[in-house]
């Protein structure tokens, strides 16, 4: 492999915001936040949904709020804007 062309592959904590579950996995994801996990400091990547909170894996019904995102998009870029 060529040196200095590959992203940094390191341990990153992925945190599910709805269930509070943490997953420690290797990733190239770049983050600005860090978290203390099992006595070590790791980069933190926040997730809205993961296998710990997804209805398919948990067997519970949960409504994911996407209306806020759509409204924010329409405000930002204009609803029905003609180009």
mmCIF file of the N, C-alpha and C atoms, coordinates in Angstrom:
data_MODEL
# 
_entry.id   MODEL 
# 
loop_
_atom_site.group_PDB 
_atom_site.id 
_atom_site.type_symbol 
_atom_site.label_atom_id 
_atom_site.label_alt_id 
_atom_site.label_comp_id 
_atom_site.label_asym_id 
_atom_site.label_entity_id 
_atom_site.label_seq_id 
_atom_site.pdbx_PDB_ins_code 
_atom_site.Cartn_x 
_atom_site.Cartn_y 
_atom_site.Cartn_z 
_atom_site.occupancy 
_atom_site.B_iso_or_equiv 
_atom_site.pdbx_formal_charge 
_atom_site.auth_seq_id 
_atom_site.auth_comp_id 
_atom_site.auth_asym_id 
_atom_site.auth_atom_id 
_atom_site.pdbx_PDB_model_num 
ATOM 1   N N  . UNK A 1 1  ? 0.830   -1.180 0.000   1.00 0.00 ? 1  UNK A N  1 
ATOM 2   C CA . UNK A 1 1  ? 0.000   0.000  0.000   1.00 0.00 ? 1  UNK A CA 1 
ATOM 3   C C  . UNK A 1 1  ? 0.879   1.250  0.000   1.00 0.00 ? 1  UNK A C  1 
ATOM 4   N N  . UNK A 1 2  ? 0.410   2.260  -0.689  1.00 0.00 ? 2  UNK A N  1 
ATOM 5   C CA . UNK A 1 2  ? 1.124   3.528  -0.705  1.00 0.00 ? 2  UNK A CA 1 
ATOM 6   C C  . UNK A 1 2  ? 0.927   4.231  0.623   1.00 0.00 ? 2  UNK A C  1 
ATOM 7   N N  . UNK A 1 3  ? 1.959   4.902  1.073   1.00 0.00 ? 3  UNK A N  1 
ATOM 8   C CA . UNK A 1 3  ? 1.841   5.622  2.338   1.00 0.00 ? 3  UNK A CA 1 
ATOM 9   C C  . UNK A 1 3  ? 1.255   7.009  2.102   1.00 0.00 ? 3  UNK A C  1 
ATOM 10  N N  . UNK A 1 4  ? 0.616   7.543  3.122   1.00 0.00 ? 4  UNK A N  1 
ATOM 11  C CA . UNK A 1 4  ? 0.072   8.903  3.152   1.00 0.00 ? 4  UNK A CA 1 
ATOM 12  C C  . UNK A 1 4  ? -1.087  9.162  2.192   1.00 0.00 ? 4  UNK A C  1 
ATOM 13  N N  . UNK A 1 5  ? -1.766  8.126  1.677   1.00 0.00 ? 5  UNK A N  1 
ATOM 14  C CA . UNK A 1 5  ? -2.940  8.376  0.838   1.00 0.00 ? 5  UNK A CA 1 
ATOM 15  C C  . UNK A 1 5  ? -4.211  7.789  1.452   1.00 0.00 ? 5  UNK A C  1 
ATOM 16  N N  . UNK A 1 6  ? -4.061  6.972  2.494   1.00 0.00 ? 6  UNK A N  1 
ATOM 17  C CA . UNK A 1 6  ? -5.212  6.321  3.110   1.00 0.00 ? 6  UNK A CA 1 
ATOM 18  C C  . UNK A 1 6  ? -5.658  7.083  4.345   1.00 0.00 ? 6  UNK A C  1 
ATOM 19  N N  . UNK A 1 7  ? -6.971  7.127  4.603   1.00 0.00 ? 7  UNK A N  1 
ATOM 20  C CA . UNK A 1 7  ? -7.455  7.804  5.818   1.00 0.00 ? 7  UNK A CA 1 
ATOM 21  C C  . UNK A 1 7  ? -7.039  7.028  7.063   1.00 0.00 ? 7  UNK A C  1 
ATOM 22  N N  . UNK A 1 8  ? -7.042  7.715  8.195   1.00 0.00 ? 8  UNK A N  1 
ATOM 23  C CA . UNK A 1 8  ? -6.669  7.119  9.470   1.00 0.00 ? 8  UNK A CA 1 
ATOM 24  C C  . UNK A 1 8  ? -7.753  6.132  9.908   1.00 0.00 ? 8  UNK A C  1 
ATOM 25  N N  . UNK A 1 9  ? -7.407  4.862  10.043  1.00 0.00 ? 9  UNK A N  1 
ATOM 26  C CA . UNK A 1 9  ? -8.332  3.799  10.447  1.00 0.00 ? 9  UNK A CA 1 
ATOM 27  C C  . UNK A 1 9  ? -8.115  3.561  11.931  1.00 0.00 ? 9  UNK A C  1 
ATOM 28  N N  . UNK A 1 10 ? -9.099  3.943  12.750  1.00 0.00 ? 10 UNK A N  1 
ATOM 29  C CA . UNK A 1 10 ? -8.917  3.934  14.197  1.00 0.00 ? 10 UNK A CA 1 
ATOM 30  C C  . UNK A 1 10 ? -10.203 3.514  14.898  1.00 0.00 ? 10 UNK A C  1 
ATOM 31  N N  . UNK A 1 11 ? -10.109 3.313  16.202  1.00 0.00 ? 11 UNK A N  1 
ATOM 32  C CA . UNK A 1 11 ? -11.289 2.980  17.000  1.00 0.00 ? 11 UNK A CA 1 
ATOM 33  C C  . UNK A 1 11 ? -12.125 4.236  17.214  1.00 0.00 ? 11 UNK A C  1 
ATOM 34  N N  . UNK A 1 12 ? -13.440 4.115  16.982  1.00 0.00 ? 12 UNK A N  1 
ATOM 35  C CA . UNK A 1 12 ? -14.389 5.217  17.140  1.00 0.00 ? 12 UNK A CA 1 
ATOM 36  C C  . UNK A 1 12 ? -15.599 4.688  17.903  1.00 0.00 ? 12 UNK A C  1 
ATOM 37  N N  . UNK A 1 13 ? -16.126 5.495  18.834  1.00 0.00 ? 13 UNK A N  1 
ATOM 38  C CA . UNK A 1 13 ? -17.339 5.132  19.551  1.00 0.00 ? 13 UNK A CA 1 
ATOM 39  C C  . UNK A 1 13 ? -18.526 5.729  18.808  1.00 0.00 ? 13 UNK A C  1 
ATOM 40  N N  . UNK A 1 14 ? -19.470 4.877  18.406  1.00 0.00 ? 14 UNK A N  1 
ATOM 41  C CA . UNK A 1 14 ? -20.718 5.314  17.796  1.00 0.00 ? 14 UNK A CA 1 
ATOM 42  C C  . UNK A 1 14 ? -21.782 5.251  18.888  1.00 0.00 ? 14 UNK A C  1 
ATOM 43  N N  . UNK A 1 15 ? -22.463 6.380  19.127  1.00 0.00 ? 15 UNK A N  1 
ATOM 44  C CA . UNK A 1 15 ? -23.454 6.471  20.200  1.00 0.00 ? 15 UNK A CA 1 
ATOM 45  C C  . UNK A 1 15 ? -24.843 6.669  19.612  1.00 0.00 ? 15 UNK A C  1 
ATOM 46  N N  . UNK A 1 16 ? -25.754 5.753  19.943  1.00 0.00 ? 16 UNK A N  1 
ATOM 47  C CA . UNK A 1 16 ? -27.148 5.847  19.519  1.00 0.00 ? 16 UNK A CA 1 
ATOM 48  C C  . UNK A 1 16 ? -27.834 6.861  20.428  1.00 0.00 ? 16 UNK A C  1 
ATOM 49  N N  . UNK A 1 17 ? -28.328 7.964  19.862  1.00 0.00 ? 17 UNK A N  1 
ATOM 50  C CA . UNK A 1 17 ? -28.924 9.034  20.643  1.00 0.00 ? 17 UNK A CA 1 
ATOM 51  C C  . UNK A 1 17 ? -30.265 8.659  21.251  1.00 0.00 ? 17 UNK A C  1 
ATOM 52  N N  . UNK A 1 18 ? -31.014 7.760  20.630  1.00 0.00 ? 18 UNK A N  1 
ATOM 53  C CA . UNK A 1 18 ? -32.330 7.421  21.159  1.00 0.00 ? 18 UNK A CA 1 
ATOM 54  C C  . UNK A 1 18 ? -32.273 6.370  22.264  1.00 0.00 ? 18 UNK A C  1 
ATOM 55  N N  . UNK A 1 19 ? -31.281 5.489  22.241  1.00 0.00 ? 19 UNK A N  1 
ATOM 56  C CA . UNK A 1 19 ? -31.206 4.459  23.279  1.00 0.00 ? 19 UNK A CA 1 
ATOM 57  C C  . UNK A 1 19 ? -30.021 4.656  24.224  1.00 0.00 ? 19 UNK A C  1 
ATOM 58  N N  . UNK A 1 20 ? -29.042 5.466  23.828  1.00 0.00 ? 20 UNK A N  1 
ATOM 59  C CA . UNK A 1 20 ? -27.873 5.707  24.671  1.00 0.00 ? 20 UNK A CA 1 
ATOM 60  C C  . UNK A 1 20 ? -26.828 4.613  24.584  1.00 0.00 ? 20 UNK A C  1 
ATOM 61  N N  . UNK A 1 21 ? -26.987 3.672  23.675  1.00 0.00 ? 21 UNK A N  1 
ATOM 62  C CA . UNK A 1 21 ? -26.052 2.563  23.516  1.00 0.00 ? 21 UNK A CA 1 
ATOM 63  C C  . UNK A 1 21 ? -24.792 3.030  22.796  1.00 0.00 ? 21 UNK A C  1 
ATOM 64  N N  . UNK A 1 22 ? -23.635 2.535  23.260  1.00 0.00 ? 22 UNK A N  1 
ATOM 65  C CA . UNK A 1 22 ? -22.354 2.859  22.630  1.00 0.00 ? 22 UNK A CA 1 
ATOM 66  C C  . UNK A 1 22 ? -21.791 1.622  21.944  1.00 0.00 ? 22 UNK A C  1 
ATOM 67  N N  . UNK A 1 23 ? -21.231 1.814  20.747  1.00 0.00 ? 23 UNK A N  1 
ATOM 68  C CA . UNK A 1 23 ? -20.574 0.754  19.992  1.00 0.00 ? 23 UNK A CA 1 
ATOM 69  C C  . UNK A 1 23 ? -19.143 1.197  19.708  1.00 0.00 ? 23 UNK A C  1 
ATOM 70  N N  . UNK A 1 24 ? -18.177 0.381  20.056  1.00 0.00 ? 24 UNK A N  1 
ATOM 71  C CA . UNK A 1 24 ? -16.774 0.675  19.779  1.00 0.00 ? 24 UNK A CA 1 
ATOM 72  C C  . UNK A 1 24 ? -16.348 -0.151 18.571  1.00 0.00 ? 24 UNK A C  1 
ATOM 73  N N  . UNK A 1 25 ? -16.102 0.528  17.447  1.00 0.00 ? 25 UNK A N  1 
ATOM 74  C CA . UNK A 1 25 ? -15.709 -0.149 16.207  1.00 0.00 ? 25 UNK A CA 1 
ATOM 75  C C  . UNK A 1 25 ? -14.597 0.640  15.529  1.00 0.00 ? 25 UNK A C  1 
ATOM 76  N N  . UNK A 1 26 ? -13.945 0.003  14.583  1.00 0.00 ? 26 UNK A N  1 
ATOM 77  C CA . UNK A 1 26 ? -12.925 0.701  13.802  1.00 0.00 ? 26 UNK A CA 1 
ATOM 78  C C  . UNK A 1 26 ? -13.597 1.439  12.652  1.00 0.00 ? 26 UNK A C  1 
ATOM 79  N N  . UNK A 1 27 ? -13.129 2.661  12.380  1.00 0.00 ? 27 UNK A N  1 
ATOM 80  C CA . UNK A 1 27 ? -13.729 3.472  11.332  1.00 0.00 ? 27 UNK A CA 1 
ATOM 81  C C  . UNK A 1 27 ? -12.732 4.525  10.868  1.00 0.00 ? 27 UNK A C  1 
ATOM 82  N N  . UNK A 1 28 ? -12.991 5.081  9.682   1.00 0.00 ? 28 UNK A N  1 
ATOM 83  C CA . UNK A 1 28 ? -12.199 6.200  9.173   1.00 0.00 ? 28 UNK A CA 1 
ATOM 84  C C  . UNK A 1 28 ? -12.937 7.519  9.367   1.00 0.00 ? 28 UNK A C  1 
ATOM 85  N N  . UNK A 1 29 ? -14.091 7.487  10.019  1.00 0.00 ? 29 UNK A N  1 
ATOM 86  C CA . UNK A 1 29 ? -14.907 8.684  10.226  1.00 0.00 ? 29 UNK A CA 1 
ATOM 87  C C  . UNK A 1 29 ? -14.144 9.725  11.057  1.00 0.00 ? 29 UNK A C  1 
ATOM 88  N N  . UNK A 1 30 ? -14.187 10.973 10.596  1.00 0.00 ? 30 UNK A N  1 
ATOM 89  C CA . UNK A 1 30 ? -13.546 12.077 11.305  1.00 0.00 ? 30 UNK A CA 1 
ATOM 90  C C  . UNK A 1 30 ? -14.575 12.797 12.159  1.00 0.00 ? 30 UNK A C  1 
ATOM 91  N N  . UNK A 1 31 ? -14.293 12.991 13.447  1.00 0.00 ? 31 UNK A N  1 
ATOM 92  C CA . UNK A 1 31 ? -15.206 13.664 14.354  1.00 0.00 ? 31 UNK A CA 1 
ATOM 93  C C  . UNK A 1 31 ? -14.464 14.704 15.171  1.00 0.00 ? 31 UNK A C  1 
ATOM 94  N N  . UNK A 1 32 ? -15.209 15.692 15.666  1.00 0.00 ? 32 UNK A N  1 
ATOM 95  C CA . UNK A 1 32 ? -14.622 16.729 16.502  1.00 0.00 ? 32 UNK A CA 1 
ATOM 96  C C  . UNK A 1 32 ? -14.806 16.415 17.989  1.00 0.00 ? 32 UNK A C  1 
ATOM 97  N N  . UNK A 1 33 ? -15.785 15.569 18.322  1.00 0.00 ? 33 UNK A N  1 
ATOM 98  C CA . UNK A 1 33 ? -16.081 15.244 19.716  1.00 0.00 ? 33 UNK A CA 1 
ATOM 99  C C  . UNK A 1 33 ? -15.347 13.988 20.154  1.00 0.00 ? 33 UNK A C  1 
ATOM 100 N N  . UNK A 1 34 ? -15.089 13.899 21.464  1.00 0.00 ? 34 UNK A N  1 
ATOM 101 C CA . UNK A 1 34 ? -14.487 12.699 22.042  1.00 0.00 ? 34 UNK A CA 1 
ATOM 102 C C  . UNK A 1 34 ? -15.326 12.251 23.229  1.00 0.00 ? 34 UNK A C  1 
ATOM 103 N N  . UNK A 1 35 ? -15.127 10.991 23.634  1.00 0.00 ? 35 UNK A N  1 
ATOM 104 C CA . UNK A 1 35 ? -15.854 10.426 24.766  1.00 0.00 ? 35 UNK A CA 1 
ATOM 105 C C  . UNK A 1 35 ? -14.919 9.497  25.528  1.00 0.00 ? 35 UNK A C  1 
ATOM 106 N N  . UNK A 1 36 ? -15.150 9.413  26.833  1.00 0.00 ? 36 UNK A N  1 
ATOM 107 C CA . UNK A 1 36 ? -14.419 8.480  27.684  1.00 0.00 ? 36 UNK A CA 1 
ATOM 108 C C  . UNK A 1 36 ? -15.180 7.159  27.682  1.00 0.00 ? 36 UNK A C  1 
ATOM 109 N N  . UNK A 1 37 ? -14.545 6.082  27.231  1.00 0.00 ? 37 UNK A N  1 
ATOM 110 C CA . UNK A 1 37 ? -15.195 4.772  27.133  1.00 0.00 ? 37 UNK A CA 1 
ATOM 111 C C  . UNK A 1 37 ? -14.234 3.711  27.643  1.00 0.00 ? 37 UNK A C  1 
ATOM 112 N N  . UNK A 1 38 ? -14.630 3.021  28.712  1.00 0.00 ? 38 UNK A N  1 
ATOM 113 C CA . UNK A 1 38 ? -13.820 1.957  29.316  1.00 0.00 ? 38 UNK A CA 1 
ATOM 114 C C  . UNK A 1 38 ? -12.414 2.430  29.660  1.00 0.00 ? 38 UNK A C  1 
ATOM 115 N N  . UNK A 1 39 ? -12.311 3.655  30.199  1.00 0.00 ? 39 UNK A N  1 
ATOM 116 C CA . UNK A 1 39 ? -11.026 4.178  30.650  1.00 0.00 ? 39 UNK A CA 1 
ATOM 117 C C  . UNK A 1 39 ? -10.156 4.789  29.561  1.00 0.00 ? 39 UNK A C  1 
ATOM 118 N N  . UNK A 1 40 ? -10.616 4.809  28.326  1.00 0.00 ? 40 UNK A N  1 
ATOM 119 C CA . UNK A 1 40 ? -9.854  5.370  27.206  1.00 0.00 ? 40 UNK A CA 1 
ATOM 120 C C  . UNK A 1 40 ? -10.656 6.501  26.578  1.00 0.00 ? 40 UNK A C  1 
ATOM 121 N N  . UNK A 1 41 ? -9.987  7.417  25.921  1.00 0.00 ? 41 UNK A N  1 
ATOM 122 C CA . UNK A 1 41 ? -10.651 8.494  25.190  1.00 0.00 ? 41 UNK A CA 1 
ATOM 123 C C  . UNK A 1 41 ? -10.676 8.146  23.713  1.00 0.00 ? 41 UNK A C  1 
ATOM 124 N N  . UNK A 1 42 ? -11.882 8.185  23.130  1.00 0.00 ? 42 UNK A N  1 
ATOM 125 C CA . UNK A 1 42 ? -12.074 7.843  21.726  1.00 0.00 ? 42 UNK A CA 1 
ATOM 126 C C  . UNK A 1 42 ? -12.851 8.947  21.025  1.00 0.00 ? 42 UNK A C  1 
ATOM 127 N N  . UNK A 1 43 ? -12.726 9.069  19.696  1.00 0.00 ? 43 UNK A N  1 
ATOM 128 C CA . UNK A 1 43 ? -13.598 9.972  18.930  1.00 0.00 ? 43 UNK A CA 1 
ATOM 129 C C  . UNK A 1 43 ? -15.040 9.498  19.038  1.00 0.00 ? 43 UNK A C  1 
ATOM 130 N N  . UNK A 1 44 ? -15.993 10.443 19.026  1.00 0.00 ? 44 UNK A N  1 
ATOM 131 C CA . UNK A 1 44 ? -17.411 10.121 19.190  1.00 0.00 ? 44 UNK A CA 1 
ATOM 132 C C  . UNK A 1 44 ? -18.186 10.484 17.935  1.00 0.00 ? 44 UNK A C  1 
ATOM 133 N N  . UNK A 1 45 ? -18.961 9.533  17.417  1.00 0.00 ? 45 UNK A N  1 
ATOM 134 C CA . UNK A 1 45 ? -19.871 9.762  16.296  1.00 0.00 ? 45 UNK A CA 1 
ATOM 135 C C  . UNK A 1 45 ? -21.281 9.481  16.793  1.00 0.00 ? 45 UNK A C  1 
ATOM 136 N N  . UNK A 1 46 ? -22.170 10.468 16.677  1.00 0.00 ? 46 UNK A N  1 
ATOM 137 C CA . UNK A 1 46 ? -23.537 10.324 17.174  1.00 0.00 ? 46 UNK A CA 1 
ATOM 138 C C  . UNK A 1 46 ? -24.458 9.851  16.055  1.00 0.00 ? 46 UNK A C  1 
ATOM 139 N N  . UNK A 1 47 ? -25.314 8.861  16.389  1.00 0.00 ? 47 UNK A N  1 
ATOM 140 C CA . UNK A 1 47 ? -26.268 8.294  15.441  1.00 0.00 ? 47 UNK A CA 1 
ATOM 141 C C  . UNK A 1 47 ? -27.680 8.549  15.946  1.00 0.00 ? 47 UNK A C  1 
ATOM 142 N N  . UNK A 1 48 ? -28.610 8.769  15.030  1.00 0.00 ? 48 UNK A N  1 
ATOM 143 C CA . UNK A 1 48 ? -30.007 8.911  15.422  1.00 0.00 ? 48 UNK A CA 1 
ATOM 144 C C  . UNK A 1 48 ? -30.659 7.559  15.655  1.00 0.00 ? 48 UNK A C  1 
ATOM 145 N N  . UNK A 1 49 ? -30.249 6.564  14.899  1.00 0.00 ? 49 UNK A N  1 
ATOM 146 C CA . UNK A 1 49 ? -30.857 5.238  15.005  1.00 0.00 ? 49 UNK A CA 1 
ATOM 147 C C  . UNK A 1 49 ? -29.807 4.182  14.675  1.00 0.00 ? 49 UNK A C  1 
ATOM 148 N N  . UNK A 1 50 ? -29.852 3.076  15.388  1.00 0.00 ? 50 UNK A N  1 
ATOM 149 C CA . UNK A 1 50 ? -28.937 1.966  15.149  1.00 0.00 ? 50 UNK A CA 1 
ATOM 150 C C  . UNK A 1 50 ? -29.690 0.667  15.406  1.00 0.00 ? 50 UNK A C  1 
ATOM 151 N N  . UNK A 1 51 ? -28.997 -0.452 15.394  1.00 0.00 ? 51 UNK A N  1 
ATOM 152 C CA . UNK A 1 51 ? -29.656 -1.731 15.645  1.00 0.00 ? 51 UNK A CA 1 
ATOM 153 C C  . UNK A 1 51 ? -30.209 -1.812 17.065  1.00 0.00 ? 51 UNK A C  1 
ATOM 154 N N  . UNK A 1 52 ? -29.696 -0.984 17.979  1.00 0.00 ? 52 UNK A N  1 
ATOM 155 C CA . UNK A 1 52 ? -30.182 -0.985 19.359  1.00 0.00 ? 52 UNK A CA 1 
ATOM 156 C C  . UNK A 1 52 ? -31.542 -0.314 19.495  1.00 0.00 ? 52 UNK A C  1 
ATOM 157 N N  . UNK A 1 53 ? -31.911 0.556  18.526  1.00 0.00 ? 53 UNK A N  1 
ATOM 158 C CA . UNK A 1 53 ? -33.178 1.267  18.637  1.00 0.00 ? 53 UNK A CA 1 
ATOM 159 C C  . UNK A 1 53 ? -34.071 1.136  17.404  1.00 0.00 ? 53 UNK A C  1 
ATOM 160 N N  . UNK A 1 54 ? -33.617 0.451  16.368  1.00 0.00 ? 54 UNK A N  1 
ATOM 161 C CA . UNK A 1 54 ? -34.402 0.308  15.141  1.00 0.00 ? 54 UNK A CA 1 
ATOM 162 C C  . UNK A 1 54 ? -35.577 -0.641 15.376  1.00 0.00 ? 54 UNK A C  1 
ATOM 163 N N  . UNK A 1 55 ? -36.786 -0.267 14.912  1.00 0.00 ? 55 UNK A N  1 
ATOM 164 C CA . UNK A 1 55 ? -37.968 -1.112 15.132  1.00 0.00 ? 55 UNK A CA 1 
ATOM 165 C C  . UNK A 1 55 ? -37.833 -2.539 14.592  1.00 0.00 ? 55 UNK A C  1 
ATOM 166 N N  . UNK A 1 56 ? -37.107 -2.727 13.520  1.00 0.00 ? 56 UNK A N  1 
ATOM 167 C CA . UNK A 1 56 ? -36.948 -4.068 12.951  1.00 0.00 ? 56 UNK A CA 1 
ATOM 168 C C  . UNK A 1 56 ? -36.225 -4.984 13.927  1.00 0.00 ? 56 UNK A C  1 
ATOM 169 N N  . UNK A 1 57 ? -35.200 -4.463 14.610  1.00 0.00 ? 57 UNK A N  1 
ATOM 170 C CA . UNK A 1 57 ? -34.400 -5.286 15.514  1.00 0.00 ? 57 UNK A CA 1 
ATOM 171 C C  . UNK A 1 57 ? -34.989 -5.361 16.919  1.00 0.00 ? 57 UNK A C  1 
ATOM 172 N N  . UNK A 1 58 ? -35.715 -4.319 17.349  1.00 0.00 ? 58 UNK A N  1 
ATOM 173 C CA . UNK A 1 58 ? -36.253 -4.302 18.712  1.00 0.00 ? 58 UNK A CA 1 
ATOM 174 C C  . UNK A 1 58 ? -37.653 -4.859 18.797  1.00 0.00 ? 58 UNK A C  1 
ATOM 175 N N  . UNK A 1 59 ? -38.397 -4.880 17.694  1.00 0.00 ? 59 UNK A N  1 
ATOM 176 C CA . UNK A 1 59 ? -39.754 -5.380 17.696  1.00 0.00 ? 59 UNK A CA 1 
ATOM 177 C C  . UNK A 1 59 ? -40.769 -4.392 18.247  1.00 0.00 ? 59 UNK A C  1 
ATOM 178 N N  . UNK A 1 60 ? -40.373 -3.144 18.427  1.00 0.00 ? 60 UNK A N  1 
ATOM 179 C CA . UNK A 1 60 ? -41.281 -2.120 18.932  1.00 0.00 ? 60 UNK A CA 1 
ATOM 180 C C  . UNK A 1 60 ? -41.561 -1.103 17.834  1.00 0.00 ? 60 UNK A C  1 
ATOM 181 N N  . UNK A 1 61 ? -42.736 -0.497 17.907  1.00 0.00 ? 61 UNK A N  1 
ATOM 182 C CA . UNK A 1 61 ? -43.090 0.541  16.942  1.00 0.00 ? 61 UNK A CA 1 
ATOM 183 C C  . UNK A 1 61 ? -42.544 1.873  17.431  1.00 0.00 ? 61 UNK A C  1 
ATOM 184 N N  . UNK A 1 62 ? -41.913 2.601  16.534  1.00 0.00 ? 62 UNK A N  1 
ATOM 185 C CA . UNK A 1 62 ? -41.369 3.905  16.884  1.00 0.00 ? 62 UNK A CA 1 
ATOM 186 C C  . UNK A 1 62 ? -41.476 4.795  15.658  1.00 0.00 ? 62 UNK A C  1 
ATOM 187 N N  . UNK A 1 63 ? -41.973 5.994  15.847  1.00 0.00 ? 63 UNK A N  1 
ATOM 188 C CA . UNK A 1 63 ? -42.098 6.929  14.743  1.00 0.00 ? 63 UNK A CA 1 
ATOM 189 C C  . UNK A 1 63 ? -40.867 7.825  14.727  1.00 0.00 ? 63 UNK A C  1 
ATOM 190 N N  . UNK A 1 64 ? -40.187 7.840  13.594  1.00 0.00 ? 64 UNK A N  1 
ATOM 191 C CA . UNK A 1 64 ? -39.001 8.675  13.444  1.00 0.00 ? 64 UNK A CA 1 
ATOM 192 C C  . UNK A 1 64 ? -39.442 10.013 12.893  1.00 0.00 ? 64 UNK A C  1 
ATOM 193 N N  . UNK A 1 65 ? -39.074 11.087 13.576  1.00 0.00 ? 65 UNK A N  1 
ATOM 194 C CA . UNK A 1 65 ? -39.486 12.434 13.181  1.00 0.00 ? 65 UNK A CA 1 
ATOM 195 C C  . UNK A 1 65 ? -38.630 12.929 12.027  1.00 0.00 ? 65 UNK A C  1 
ATOM 196 N N  . UNK A 1 66 ? -39.224 12.928 10.834  1.00 0.00 ? 66 UNK A N  1 
ATOM 197 C CA . UNK A 1 66 ? -38.527 13.462 9.674   1.00 0.00 ? 66 UNK A CA 1 
ATOM 198 C C  . UNK A 1 66 ? -39.157 14.756 9.203   1.00 0.00 ? 66 UNK A C  1 
ATOM 199 N N  . UNK A 1 67 ? -40.310 15.118 9.766   1.00 0.00 ? 67 UNK A N  1 
ATOM 200 C CA . UNK A 1 67 ? -41.002 16.337 9.340   1.00 0.00 ? 67 UNK A CA 1 
ATOM 201 C C  . UNK A 1 67 ? -40.149 17.564 9.604   1.00 0.00 ? 67 UNK A C  1 
ATOM 202 N N  . UNK A 1 68 ? -39.460 17.590 10.707  1.00 0.00 ? 68 UNK A N  1 
ATOM 203 C CA . UNK A 1 68 ? -38.594 18.720 11.015  1.00 0.00 ? 68 UNK A CA 1 
ATOM 204 C C  . UNK A 1 68 ? -37.510 18.909 9.977   1.00 0.00 ? 68 UNK A C  1 
ATOM 205 N N  . UNK A 1 69 ? -36.972 17.831 9.479   1.00 0.00 ? 69 UNK A N  1 
ATOM 206 C CA . UNK A 1 69 ? -35.929 17.913 8.453   1.00 0.00 ? 69 UNK A CA 1 
ATOM 207 C C  . UNK A 1 69 ? -36.490 18.451 7.148   1.00 0.00 ? 69 UNK A C  1 
ATOM 208 N N  . UNK A 1 70 ? -37.678 17.973 6.768   1.00 0.00 ? 70 UNK A N  1 
ATOM 209 C CA . UNK A 1 70 ? -38.292 18.419 5.507   1.00 0.00 ? 70 UNK A CA 1 
ATOM 210 C C  . UNK A 1 70 ? -38.620 19.902 5.589   1.00 0.00 ? 70 UNK A C  1 
ATOM 211 N N  . UNK A 1 71 ? -39.210 20.334 6.696   1.00 0.00 ? 71 UNK A N  1 
ATOM 212 C CA . UNK A 1 71 ? -39.546 21.748 6.864   1.00 0.00 ? 71 UNK A CA 1 
ATOM 213 C C  . UNK A 1 71 ? -38.293 22.619 6.843   1.00 0.00 ? 71 UNK A C  1 
ATOM 214 N N  . UNK A 1 72 ? -37.260 22.173 7.484   1.00 0.00 ? 72 UNK A N  1 
ATOM 215 C CA . UNK A 1 72 ? -36.003 22.929 7.500   1.00 0.00 ? 72 UNK A CA 1 
ATOM 216 C C  . UNK A 1 72 ? -35.426 23.035 6.083   1.00 0.00 ? 72 UNK A C  1 
ATOM 217 N N  . UNK A 1 73 ? -35.497 21.929 5.325   1.00 0.00 ? 73 UNK A N  1 
ATOM 218 C CA . UNK A 1 73 ? -35.018 21.938 3.946   1.00 0.00 ? 73 UNK A CA 1 
ATOM 219 C C  . UNK A 1 73 ? -35.822 22.916 3.098   1.00 0.00 ? 73 UNK A C  1 
ATOM 220 N N  . UNK A 1 74 ? -37.165 22.883 3.256   1.00 0.00 ? 74 UNK A N  1 
ATOM 221 C CA . UNK A 1 74 ? -38.029 23.775 2.472   1.00 0.00 ? 74 UNK A CA 1 
ATOM 222 C C  . UNK A 1 74 ? -37.795 25.240 2.830   1.00 0.00 ? 74 UNK A C  1 
ATOM 223 N N  . UNK A 1 75 ? -37.573 25.528 4.096   1.00 0.00 ? 75 UNK A N  1 
ATOM 224 C CA . UNK A 1 75 ? -37.261 26.904 4.502   1.00 0.00 ? 75 UNK A CA 1 
ATOM 225 C C  . UNK A 1 75 ? -35.939 27.368 3.899   1.00 0.00 ? 75 UNK A C  1 
ATOM 226 N N  . UNK A 1 76 ? -34.972 26.480 3.917   1.00 0.00 ? 76 UNK A N  1 
ATOM 227 C CA . UNK A 1 76 ? -33.642 26.839 3.439   1.00 0.00 ? 76 UNK A CA 1 
ATOM 228 C C  . UNK A 1 76 ? -33.599 27.020 1.921   1.00 0.00 ? 76 UNK A C  1 
ATOM 229 N N  . UNK A 1 77 ? -34.216 26.116 1.199   1.00 0.00 ? 77 UNK A N  1 
ATOM 230 C CA . UNK A 1 77 ? -34.101 26.125 -0.250  1.00 0.00 ? 77 UNK A CA 1 
ATOM 231 C C  . UNK A 1 77 ? -35.370 26.557 -0.962  1.00 0.00 ? 77 UNK A C  1 
ATOM 232 N N  . UNK A 1 78 ? -36.410 26.849 -0.247  1.00 0.00 ? 78 UNK A N  1 
ATOM 233 C CA . UNK A 1 78 ? -37.643 27.348 -0.851  1.00 0.00 ? 78 UNK A CA 1 
ATOM 234 C C  . UNK A 1 78 ? -38.525 26.244 -1.374  1.00 0.00 ? 78 UNK A C  1 
ATOM 235 N N  . UNK A 1 79 ? -39.794 26.272 -0.937  1.00 0.00 ? 79 UNK A N  1 
ATOM 236 C CA . UNK A 1 79 ? -40.747 25.251 -1.376  1.00 0.00 ? 79 UNK A CA 1 
ATOM 237 C C  . UNK A 1 79 ? -41.239 25.592 -2.776  1.00 0.00 ? 79 UNK A C  1 
ATOM 238 N N  . UNK A 1 80 ? -41.148 24.653 -3.690  1.00 0.00 ? 80 UNK A N  1 
ATOM 239 C CA . UNK A 1 80 ? -41.658 24.836 -5.039  1.00 0.00 ? 80 UNK A CA 1 
ATOM 240 C C  . UNK A 1 80 ? -40.913 25.896 -5.842  1.00 0.00 ? 80 UNK A C  1 
ATOM 241 N N  . UNK A 1 81 ? -39.660 26.106 -5.544  1.00 0.00 ? 81 UNK A N  1 
ATOM 242 C CA . UNK A 1 81 ? -38.862 27.090 -6.265  1.00 0.00 ? 81 UNK A CA 1 
ATOM 243 C C  . UNK A 1 81 ? -38.636 26.640 -7.692  1.00 0.00 ? 81 UNK A C  1 
ATOM 244 N N  . UNK A 1 82 ? -38.866 27.507 -8.638  1.00 0.00 ? 82 UNK A N  1 
ATOM 245 C CA . UNK A 1 82 ? -38.698 27.146 -10.058 1.00 0.00 ? 82 UNK A CA 1 
ATOM 246 C C  . UNK A 1 82 ? -37.363 27.678 -10.550 1.00 0.00 ? 82 UNK A C  1 
ATOM 247 N N  . UNK A 1 83 ? -36.637 26.794 -11.241 1.00 0.00 ? 83 UNK A N  1 
ATOM 248 C CA . UNK A 1 83 ? -35.306 27.174 -11.662 1.00 0.00 ? 83 UNK A CA 1 
ATOM 249 C C  . UNK A 1 83 ? -35.244 27.441 -13.061 1.00 0.00 ? 83 UNK A C  1 
# 
